[in-house]
Amino acid sequence: MTAGKAVDTEDIEEAANGGLTRNDVIARVMARFPHTPPEDVAEAVRVVLEVMTEALAEARVIEIRGFGSFCLHYYRPILGRNPRNGEPVALGGRYVPHFRPGRLLRRRIEKNRVPIKD
């Protein structure tokens, strides 16, 4: 979306009710750039996601100004419990992707907030 364009309420409801798939992103980009071949749009989306995935796999931080940043959070090993029998289970440490929204994204979401239906 462009910086000055308001968020469509239907878009927010769609995201809350089923999310946005890679194909949805491709379709929206194709709608904004109708003269670009669909194969090129699909390849561009695929490459952007692949580059982001590779960066996170290398434990690099991804910062997109106005949107947010992606990084990895480390969860230390813990001793958990099997819920069926209560026996202790050792859970190893792990890295989990984490997204922190940028200031502009937070403001835009708050401004266009729509209640989520259950």
N, C-alpha and C positions, 0 to 999 in steps of 0.2 A: 504494500500500500504506500501511496505517496505520503509525504510528511503532512500535508494540509488536508488530506481527505479524511472524512469522518468514517468511523467503523459502522458498517451496516449491522443493525440489530439482528437480522436473519443470520448473518455470518457467525455472530456470537452464539446464537441459539443452536446453530448447526454444530459448532465445535463442542458445545456442552452436551449435545444429544448424540454424538457419534464420532466426534473428532474430525480431523482433516488428514486424509491419506496422501501418500506421495502422488497418486493419480489426481487427486483434487488440486494439489499444488500445481501440477503440470497443466491441468485444465485452466486454472486461474491465470497462470503466466501466459498461456496461449491466447486467452481472451484479451489480455493487455497488449500482446504483440501478435496480432492476427496475421501479419505478413511473414512471420518466422515459421519455418517448417516445424511441424509437431515433433519430428525426430530430433531436431536440434534442441528444442525446449526440453524434451525428456532427457537427452544426454546432458544438458547443462545442469538440470536438477540432480541427476545421478552423480555427476562429477562433484558438485558442491557438497552433497551429503557424504560422498566417499572421502573427500579431502578433510572434512570435519571429523569423520570417524577415524581416519589415520592419525590426525593430530591428537585426538583423545587417547588412542592406543599408544601413542608415544609420550603420554602424560603431559601434553602441552595444553595450555589454556587458550581457549578461543574467545576473543573479545570482539563483539559487533556493536559499535557505538550506537546508542539509542535503543538497541534491542536487548542486549544482555551478554552474559558470559557463561561459557561452559567450562567445567573443570572436573577433576576427579576428587572425590572424598574417600578417605581411607577409613575402613571400619576394622578395628583391631580384633584379633582372635578372642573368642569368648567361649565359655562353657555353657551350652544351652541344655535344654531338656527335651526329650522325646515326649510329645503330648499324650501319646497312647499309654506309655508305661512309666513315664517319669524318670527314665534312666538318663544320666548325663551324656551329652553328645558334644564333642569338640568341634567347634565351628571355626574354620580358618579365617585369617584376615582377608579382606577383599577391597577392591576399589569399585566405586559406584559413580556413574556420571551424575553431575549436579549442574542445574541451571539456575543462575541468579539473574532475574530480569533487571534491565537497566531502568534508570529513572524515567525516561520518556515512555517506555512501555508500561511501567507501573501507573504513571499518570493517565495514560490513554485508556488503560483497562478500568481504572477507577472512575474515570469520566463517563465511560460507556457501559458501566456495569449493568448486567441484566440478571435478575434472580434465576438461579438454576432450578429447573423443575425436577422433581423426583420421579 
